[in-house]
Amino acid sequence: MKKLLRTLSFAGLICAMTMPVAHAQQVPLPTTAAQVPGPAPGTVMTKPYVQMVARVAYFWGWPLVNAANRAHAFSEAPEPGLMGGVIPVAYNRLAMLTGYIAPDQHFIACPNQDVAYGAGFFDLDKEAAVIQVPDFGDRFWVFALYDGRTDEFASIGKQFGTKPGFYLMVGPNWKGEPPAGINGVVRSSTRFAFAVPRIFMDDTPEDHTAIRPVLSQINAYPLSSFDGKMKVTDWSKLPHFPAPKSAGKGETKWVNPDTFFDELPAVMKQVPPLPGEESLYAWIGSVLNAAANDPEIKNTLKETAAQLESETITPFLQWRLNGRAAGNGWNSPVNNAEWGTDYLNRTGTAKSNMYDNRPEETKYIYTDDDSQGKQLSGENTYSITFAKGEVPPVNGFWSLTLYDAEHFFNPNALNRYSLGTKNKTLVYNADGSLTLYAGAKSPGKDKESNWLPAPDGAFSLYIRAYWAEKPVLDGQWKPPAVARVR
């Protein structure tokens, strides 16, 4: 027995001496997003878990689905025209208005009556598009180009020193060289892009006539139609197309909670993740994949969407729940048109005021409340007084617009919806200050040139500062308090 034990001990020693020495070994760490493991397919998902992911997905994806559904509506236009006879609509081309947007339209919330608008959606996977820029002279203008996330991806306008000529708008997959005659190339990070020219015009018959020739030279069209020559179009002769159906009051319902999660998978394929969003896409995608084979999960998604629309999205119509404080009871959006992962401001703006310009192009400042923090109501009269030299300091133009509770114009006998740079009949006070009035009743004949007629009920006020100067951008300039007069 002792001999056997000695033999075994010796054998164990030999084995130990011949085995490789084991050290702690590094598990490979992921160095790219693709190497990070995601949710495992087939994992059981409880209802509370599905609800949690659904809430994140709905809030995050609301602006993307909104934009995609607008693009689909535009794609049904057979040629550039006017949706409902009032909204410029075009697909892979551009359509322009020749004056202010109609005050009775309800397709796009928070329009302004300071500019002549244009609009067009483009499928850049189908073909690159040429943006035609005429010589605007001293007139303020800006062309906003948005991707599928509602971020702007180009700087084209007066403040950027953009020269007249032709610019090529391409998609993420475009490869090639621009033809001779193209001044520059801008690239969208998504397949679909939305172009919105905004051209300032005075509120005078003379300027409404003077602007027509330059408007006729604004255009956008497929690269295959480019010949190096300025195309001229009489935009006053656009055909009219039916407007999309929409139930209830307020803006056309571009997002339907009942169909949102049916539409989201395709939208996520059209709008690739930003750097850092890969795990979010995988997380949301795992639930969407599970819902495709599980009616109970699909129904939970639909129920959660309806609940979030009511509880979280709809309240964004209140300016007091948008952006951050700008002084004297006003708020202002943050990161507009360069949202990145600021999903709070992106979704809030998509509900209240879709397609903002970037701050350096336009500073937006808005309020629902008077100086006492109470909801503005047409039953009262309010004064908004800019001290001498304290109207919004801008290189472009400024305006104060009045909206109803749904963020649309209030029809009125004066046909007046905003006041500002465009108006040549504003009356200044003896001390050089400027007082504007808002309310359902006239503040008096001597003050009517400075009056914005309001509905009988709730309304809001909205300041736009195009090409704002530094004091507006950094918050040194404060909007005036809205004082209740009576």
C-alpha positions as CSV (number, residue, x, y, z in Angstrom):
1,M,0.0,0.0,0.0
2,K,2.8,2.4,0.9
3,K,4.5,1.6,-2.4
4,L,1.3,2.3,-4.2
5,L,0.9,5.7,-2.5
6,R,4.4,6.6,-3.3
7,T,3.8,5.8,-6.9
8,L,0.7,7.8,-7.1
9,S,2.3,10.8,-5.3
10,F,5.2,10.7,-7.8
11,A,2.8,10.5,-10.7
12,G,0.9,13.5,-9.4
13,L,4.1,15.5,-9.0
14,I,5.2,14.7,-12.6
15,C,1.7,15.7,-13.8
16,A,1.8,19.0,-12.0
17,M,5.3,19.7,-13.3
18,T,4.3,19.1,-16.9
19,M,0.9,21.0,-16.9
20,P,1.0,24.6,-18.1
21,V,0.9,27.2,-15.4
22,A,-2.6,28.8,-15.3
23,H,-2.7,32.6,-15.0
24,A,-5.7,35.0,-15.0
25,Q,-6.8,35.5,-18.6
26,Q,-8.4,38.6,-20.1
27,V,-11.9,38.2,-21.6
28,P,-11.9,40.2,-24.9
29,L,-13.6,43.5,-24.3
30,P,-15.8,45.0,-27.1
31,T,-14.2,47.8,-29.0
32,T,-17.0,48.5,-31.4
33,A,-20.8,48.7,-31.1
34,A,-21.2,45.6,-33.2
35,Q,-19.2,43.6,-30.6
36,V,-21.6,44.5,-27.7
37,P,-24.1,41.7,-27.2
38,G,-27.7,42.6,-27.2
39,P,-31.0,41.0,-26.0
40,A,-31.2,37.3,-26.7
41,P,-33.9,36.2,-29.1
42,G,-36.7,34.1,-27.6
43,T,-36.3,35.5,-24.0
44,V,-39.5,35.6,-22.1
45,M,-40.9,39.2,-21.8
46,T,-43.3,40.2,-19.1
47,K,-46.0,42.7,-19.7
48,P,-44.3,45.4,-17.4
49,Y,-41.1,44.9,-19.3
50,V,-42.8,45.4,-22.7
51,Q,-44.5,48.5,-21.4
52,M,-41.2,49.9,-20.2
53,V,-39.5,49.4,-23.6
54,A,-42.6,50.6,-25.4
55,R,-42.7,53.9,-23.5
56,V,-39.0,54.6,-24.4
57,A,-39.6,53.6,-28.0
58,Y,-42.7,55.7,-28.5
59,F,-41.2,58.8,-27.0
60,W,-37.9,58.4,-28.8
61,G,-39.4,57.4,-32.2
62,W,-42.4,59.8,-32.2
63,P,-40.6,62.5,-34.3
64,L,-39.1,59.9,-36.7
65,V,-42.5,58.4,-37.5
66,N,-44.0,61.8,-37.7
67,A,-41.5,62.8,-40.3
68,A,-41.8,59.5,-42.2
69,N,-45.6,59.9,-42.4
70,R,-45.3,63.5,-43.7
71,A,-42.9,62.2,-46.4
72,H,-45.4,59.5,-47.4
73,A,-48.2,62.1,-47.7
74,F,-45.9,64.2,-49.9
75,S,-45.0,61.2,-52.0
76,E,-48.6,60.9,-53.1
77,A,-48.5,64.2,-54.9
78,P,-48.1,63.5,-58.6
79,E,-46.3,66.8,-59.2
80,P,-45.4,69.9,-57.2
81,G,-48.7,71.5,-56.0
82,L,-50.7,72.7,-53.0
83,M,-52.0,70.3,-50.4
84,G,-55.6,71.3,-49.6
85,G,-54.9,74.3,-51.8
86,V,-52.7,75.9,-49.2
87,I,-49.6,73.9,-48.3
88,P,-46.7,73.6,-50.8
89,V,-46.1,69.8,-51.5
90,A,-43.7,68.1,-53.7
91,Y,-41.7,64.8,-53.8
92,N,-38.2,64.7,-55.2
93,R,-38.9,68.3,-56.2
94,L,-39.8,71.6,-54.6
95,A,-43.0,73.7,-54.4
96,M,-43.2,77.3,-53.3
97,L,-45.8,79.7,-52.1
98,T,-45.9,83.2,-53.6
99,G,-47.1,84.9,-50.4
100,Y,-47.8,84.2,-46.7
101,I,-49.2,80.8,-45.7
102,A,-53.0,80.7,-45.6
103,P,-54.3,81.5,-42.0
104,D,-56.9,78.7,-42.1
105,Q,-54.6,75.8,-42.7
106,H,-54.3,73.1,-40.0
107,F,-51.7,70.7,-41.5
108,I,-48.6,72.3,-40.0
109,A,-48.7,73.8,-36.5
110,C,-47.0,77.1,-35.7
111,P,-46.5,78.5,-39.2
112,N,-45.4,82.1,-39.5
113,Q,-46.6,85.0,-41.7
114,D,-43.2,86.6,-42.1
115,V,-41.9,84.5,-45.0
116,A,-42.8,82.8,-48.2
117,Y,-42.4,79.1,-47.6
118,G,-41.4,76.3,-49.9
119,A,-41.4,72.5,-49.2
120,G,-40.3,69.2,-50.7
121,F,-39.4,65.7,-49.5
122,F,-36.6,63.9,-51.3
123,D,-35.7,60.2,-51.5
124,L,-32.0,60.6,-51.9
125,D,-31.4,56.8,-52.4
126,K,-33.4,57.2,-55.6
127,E,-31.4,60.2,-56.8
128,A,-29.4,63.2,-55.6
129,A,-31.1,66.5,-55.9
130,V,-30.0,69.9,-57.1
131,I,-30.9,73.0,-54.9
132,Q,-31.2,76.1,-57.0
133,V,-30.3,79.4,-55.2
134,P,-31.1,82.7,-57.0
135,D,-29.6,86.1,-56.1
136,F,-31.7,87.5,-53.3
137,G,-29.9,90.8,-53.1
138,D,-30.5,92.3,-49.6
139,R,-33.5,90.1,-48.8
140,F,-33.1,87.7,-45.9
141,W,-33.5,84.0,-46.8
142,V,-32.6,80.6,-45.5
143,F,-33.0,77.1,-46.9
144,A,-33.4,74.5,-44.1
145,L,-32.5,70.9,-45.0
146,Y,-33.7,68.3,-42.5
147,D,-32.9,64.6,-42.2
148,G,-35.2,61.9,-40.9
149,R,-34.5,62.8,-37.3
150,T,-35.5,66.5,-38.0
151,D,-31.8,67.6,-37.6
152,E,-30.5,70.1,-40.1
153,F,-27.5,69.0,-42.2
154,A,-26.6,72.1,-44.2
155,S,-25.9,75.8,-43.8
156,I,-27.5,77.6,-46.8
157,G,-28.7,81.1,-46.4
158,K,-27.9,84.8,-46.3
159,Q,-26.2,84.7,-42.9
160,F,-23.8,82.0,-44.2
161,G,-22.8,84.0,-47.2
162,T,-24.1,81.4,-49.6
163,K,-23.6,82.5,-53.2
164,P,-26.2,82.2,-55.9
165,G,-25.9,79.0,-57.9
166,F,-26.5,75.2,-57.7
167,Y,-25.9,72.9,-54.7
168,L,-26.1,69.1,-54.7
169,M,-28.0,67.4,-51.9
170,V,-27.0,63.7,-51.6
171,G,-27.9,60.8,-49.4
172,P,-25.7,58.6,-47.1
173,N,-24.9,56.1,-49.8
174,W,-24.1,58.5,-52.7
175,K,-20.8,58.1,-54.3
176,G,-19.5,60.1,-57.2
177,E,-18.3,63.4,-58.3
178,P,-20.6,66.4,-58.8
179,P,-20.9,67.7,-62.4
180,A,-19.4,70.9,-63.5
181,G,-21.5,73.9,-62.4
182,I,-22.3,72.6,-58.9
183,N,-21.1,75.0,-56.2
184,G,-21.0,72.6,-53.3
185,V,-22.3,69.3,-51.9
186,V,-24.3,68.6,-48.7
187,R,-25.0,65.2,-47.4
188,S,-28.0,63.9,-45.4
189,S,-27.3,61.1,-42.9
190,T,-30.7,59.5,-43.8
191,R,-32.3,58.4,-47.0
192,F,-35.2,60.9,-46.8
193,A,-34.6,64.7,-46.5
194,F,-37.0,67.6,-46.2
195,A,-36.3,71.0,-47.8
196,V,-37.9,74.2,-46.5
197,P,-36.9,77.5,-48.0
198,R,-38.0,80.6,-46.0
199,I,-37.9,83.9,-47.8
200,F,-38.6,87.1,-45.8
201,M,-41.2,89.5,-47.2
202,D,-42.6,92.8,-45.9
203,D,-46.3,93.0,-45.2
204,T,-46.9,95.5,-48.0
205,P,-48.5,95.1,-51.5
206,E,-45.3,96.5,-53.0
207,D,-43.1,93.8,-51.6
208,H,-45.6,91.0,-52.3
209,T,-45.1,92.0,-55.9
210,A,-41.4,92.7,-55.8
211,I,-40.6,89.2,-54.4
212,R,-42.3,87.2,-57.2
213,P,-39.3,87.2,-59.7
214,V,-36.8,85.8,-57.2
215,L,-39.3,83.3,-55.9
216,S,-39.7,82.0,-59.4
217,Q,-36.0,81.1,-59.5
218,I,-36.1,79.0,-56.3
219,N,-36.2,75.3,-57.1
220,A,-35.0,71.8,-56.4
221,Y,-35.0,68.8,-58.7
222,P,-33.3,65.5,-59.5
223,L,-29.7,65.6,-60.6
224,S,-30.6,64.1,-63.9
225,S,-32.6,67.3,-64.7
226,F,-29.6,69.5,-64.1
227,D,-28.4,71.4,-67.2
228,G,-26.5,74.3,-65.5
229,K,-29.3,76.8,-66.3
230,M,-31.5,78.6,-63.8
231,K,-35.0,77.1,-64.1
232,V,-37.9,79.6,-63.8
233,T,-41.3,78.5,-62.5
234,D,-44.5,80.4,-62.0
235,W,-45.4,79.1,-58.6
236,S,-48.8,80.9,-58.6
237,K,-50.1,78.3,-61.0
238,L,-49.6,75.2,-58.9
239,P,-52.3,72.5,-59.0
240,H,-54.3,71.6,-55.9
241,F,-54.4,68.2,-54.2
242,P,-56.6,66.8,-51.5
243,A,-55.4,67.1,-47.9
244,P,-54.8,64.0,-45.8
245,K,-57.7,63.1,-43.6
246,S,-57.4,63.9,-39.9
247,A,-59.9,63.5,-37.1
248,G,-60.4,66.0,-34.3
249,K,-59.0,69.5,-33.8
250,G,-55.5,70.6,-34.0
251,E,-52.7,69.7,-36.4
252,T,-53.1,66.8,-38.9
253,K,-52.4,63.6,-36.9
254,W,-49.1,62.5,-38.4
255,V,-48.6,59.9,-35.6
256,N,-51.3,57.4,-34.9
257,P,-50.8,55.4,-31.6
258,D,-52.7,52.4,-33.1
259,T,-50.3,52.0,-36.0
260,F,-47.1,53.5,-34.6
261,F,-45.4,50.2,-33.7
262,D,-46.4,48.7,-37.1
263,E,-44.6,51.6,-38.8
264,L,-41.6,51.9,-36.5
265,P,-39.6,48.9,-37.8
266,A,-39.4,50.3,-41.4
267,V,-38.6,53.8,-40.1
268,M,-35.7,52.5,-38.0
269,K,-34.3,50.9,-41.2
270,Q,-34.6,54.3,-43.0
271,V,-33.0,56.2,-40.1
272,P,-29.8,54.5,-39.0
273,P,-28.6,54.8,-35.4
274,L,-26.4,57.7,-34.4
275,P,-23.1,56.8,-32.8
276,G,-24.0,55.5,-29.4
277,E,-27.6,54.6,-30.4
278,E,-26.8,51.1,-31.5
279,S,-27.8,49.4,-28.2
280,L,-31.0,51.4,-28.2
281,Y,-31.9,50.1,-31.6
282,A,-31.1,46.6,-30.6
283,W,-33.2,46.9,-27.4
284,I,-36.2,48.3,-29.1
285,G,-35.8,46.0,-32.1
286,S,-35.9,42.9,-29.8
287,V,-39.4,43.8,-28.6
288,L,-40.6,44.7,-32.1
289,N,-39.3,41.3,-33.3
290,A,-41.1,39.5,-30.4
291,A,-44.3,41.4,-31.1
292,A,-44.3,40.2,-34.7
293,N,-44.9,36.7,-33.4
294,D,-46.9,37.4,-30.2
295,P,-50.3,39.1,-30.4
296,E,-50.3,39.7,-26.7
297,I,-47.0,41.7,-26.9
298,K,-48.3,43.6,-29.9
299,N,-51.4,44.5,-28.1
300,T,-49.4,45.8,-25.1
301,L,-47.4,48.0,-27.4
302,K,-50.6,49.5,-28.8
303,E,-52.1,50.1,-25.4
304,T,-48.9,51.7,-24.1
305,A,-48.7,54.0,-27.2
306,A,-52.2,55.3,-26.7
307,Q,-51.5,55.9,-23.0
308,L,-48.2,57.7,-23.6
309,E,-49.8,59.9,-26.4
310,S,-52.4,61.1,-24.0
311,E,-50.3,61.5,-20.9
312,T,-46.9,62.6,-22.3
313,I,-47.1,63.8,-25.9
314,T,-50.2,65.9,-25.9
315,P,-49.1,68.1,-23.0
316,F,-46.2,69.3,-25.1
317,L,-48.7,71.7,-26.7
318,Q,-48.1,73.8,-23.6
319,W,-45.1,76.1,-24.1
320,R,-44.5,76.0,-20.3
321,L,-43.6,72.3,-20.7
322,N,-41.1,73.0,-23.6
323,G,-37.5,74.0,-23.6
324,R,-36.1,76.1,-20.7
325,A,-36.8,79.4,-19.1
326,A,-35.8,82.5,-21.2
327,G,-36.9,85.1,-18.7
328,N,-40.1,86.9,-17.7
329,G,-42.2,83.8,-18.0
330,W,-41.1,82.8,-21.5
331,N,-39.4,79.6,-22.6
332,S,-37.1,78.7,-25.5
333,P,-36.2,75.4,-27.1
334,V,-32.8,73.9,-26.6
335,N,-30.7,72.1,-29.3
336,N,-33.3,72.8,-32.0
337,A,-32.6,71.0,-35.3
338,E,-29.3,69.6,-33.9
339,W,-30.9,67.3,-31.3
340,G,-28.4,64.5,-31.1
341,T,-29.7,62.4,-28.2
342,D,-31.7,65.2,-26.7
343,Y,-34.9,63.2,-27.1
344,L,-36.9,65.3,-24.6
345,N,-36.5,68.5,-26.6
346,R,-36.8,66.7,-30.0
347,T,-40.1,65.1,-29.2
348,G,-41.5,68.2,-27.4
349,T,-40.7,70.3,-30.4
350,A,-42.0,67.7,-32.9
351,K,-45.4,67.9,-31.1
352,S,-45.6,71.6,-30.6
353,N,-43.6,73.1,-33.5
354,M,-42.1,70.6,-36.0
355,Y,-39.1,71.6,-38.0
356,D,-37.4,74.3,-36.0
357,N,-34.3,76.0,-37.5
358,R,-31.0,75.8,-35.7
359,P,-30.5,78.5,-33.0
360,E,-28.0,80.5,-35.1
361,E,-30.6,80.7,-37.8
362,T,-33.7,81.3,-35.7
363,K,-34.2,81.8,-32.0
364,Y,-37.7,80.8,-30.8
365,I,-39.2,82.2,-27.6
366,Y,-42.7,81.4,-26.5
367,T,-45.2,81.7,-23.6
368,D,-48.7,80.6,-22.5
369,D,-48.7,82.9,-19.5
370,D,-48.8,86.5,-18.4
371,S,-46.4,88.1,-15.9
372,Q,-48.4,86.6,-13.0
373,G,-48.1,83.1,-14.4
374,K,-51.7,82.8,-15.5
375,Q,-52.8,81.4,-18.8
376,L,-53.3,84.0,-21.5
377,S,-56.9,84.5,-22.4
378,G,-58.6,86.6,-25.0
379,E,-61.1,87.8,-22.3
380,N,-58.3,90.0,-21.1
381,T,-56.1,92.6,-22.9
382,Y,-52.3,92.4,-22.5
383,S,-49.4,94.7,-23.3
384,I,-46.0,93.6,-24.4
385,T,-43.6,96.6,-24.2
386,F,-40.1,96.5,-25.6
387,A,-38.0,99.3,-24.0
388,K,-36.3,101.8,-26.4
389,G,-33.7,99.9,-28.4
390,E,-34.8,96.6,-26.9
391,V,-36.8,95.0,-29.7
392,P,-35.1,91.6,-30.5
393,P,-31.6,92.5,-31.8
394,V,-31.3,90.7,-35.2
395,N,-29.5,90.8,-38.5
396,G,-32.5,89.2,-40.2
397,F,-35.9,90.0,-38.8
398,W,-38.1,89.5,-35.7
399,S,-41.8,89.0,-35.1
400,L,-44.4,88.3,-32.4
401,T,-47.1,85.8,-33.5
402,L,-50.3,85.0,-31.7
403,Y,-51.6,81.4,-31.8
404,D,-54.7,79.7,-30.5
405,A,-54.7,76.8,-28.1
406,E,-53.8,74.4,-30.9
407,H,-50.9,76.6,-32.2
408,F,-52.8,77.9,-35.3
409,F,-53.7,81.4,-36.4
410,N,-56.9,83.1,-35.0
411,P,-59.1,84.2,-37.8
412,N,-59.8,88.0,-37.4
413,A,-61.2,90.9,-39.3
414,L,-57.8,92.6,-39.6
415,N,-56.3,89.5,-41.2
416,R,-53.4,90.0,-38.8
417,Y,-51.5,87.2,-37.1
418,S,-48.1,88.7,-36.3
419,L,-46.3,92.0,-35.9
420,G,-42.6,92.9,-36.3
421,T,-40.0,93.8,-38.8
422,K,-42.4,93.3,-41.7
423,N,-44.8,95.9,-40.5
424,K,-44.4,99.5,-41.6
425,T,-47.2,101.0,-39.6
426,L,-46.2,100.2,-36.0
427,V,-46.5,103.2,-33.7
428,Y,-43.7,103.7,-31.1
429,N,-44.2,105.5,-27.8
430,A,-42.9,109.0,-27.2
431,D,-40.0,107.6,-25.2
432,G,-38.9,105.3,-28.1
433,S,-40.4,102.1,-26.6
434,L,-42.7,99.8,-28.5
435,T,-45.9,98.5,-27.0
436,L,-47.8,95.6,-28.7
437,Y,-51.3,94.5,-27.5
438,A,-53.0,91.1,-27.5
439,G,-56.6,90.4,-26.7
440,A,-60.0,89.6,-28.3
441,K,-61.2,93.2,-27.9
442,S,-59.6,96.2,-29.6
443,P,-57.2,98.2,-27.2
444,G,-58.6,101.4,-28.8
445,K,-58.5,102.8,-32.3
446,D,-55.3,104.7,-31.6
447,K,-53.6,101.4,-30.7
448,E,-55.0,99.1,-33.3
449,S,-51.9,99.3,-35.5
450,N,-50.0,97.5,-32.7
451,W,-52.8,95.0,-31.8
452,L,-52.8,91.2,-32.3
453,P,-56.5,90.0,-32.2
454,A,-56.9,86.9,-30.0
455,P,-59.6,84.3,-29.6
456,D,-62.0,84.5,-26.7
457,G,-60.3,81.6,-24.9
458,A,-56.7,80.5,-24.4
459,F,-53.9,81.7,-26.6
460,S,-50.1,81.9,-26.7
461,L,-47.4,84.3,-27.9
462,Y,-44.3,83.4,-29.9
463,I,-41.2,85.5,-30.7
464,R,-39.0,84.7,-33.7
465,A,-35.6,86.2,-34.0
466,Y,-34.1,85.3,-37.4
467,W,-30.2,85.6,-37.5
468,A,-30.3,86.8,-33.9
469,E,-27.4,88.7,-32.5
470,K,-25.3,87.4,-29.6
471,P,-27.4,88.9,-26.8
472,V,-30.4,86.8,-27.9
473,L,-28.4,83.7,-28.5
474,D,-26.6,83.7,-25.1
475,G,-29.6,84.8,-23.1
476,Q,-28.5,88.4,-22.2
477,W,-31.5,89.8,-24.0
478,K,-34.7,89.0,-22.2
479,P,-38.2,89.0,-23.7
480,P,-40.5,91.6,-22.1
481,A,-43.1,90.6,-19.5
482,V,-46.7,90.1,-20.8
483,A,-48.7,92.5,-18.6
484,R,-52.4,92.3,-18.1
485,V,-54.0,95.7,-18.9
486,R,-57.6,94.8,-18.2
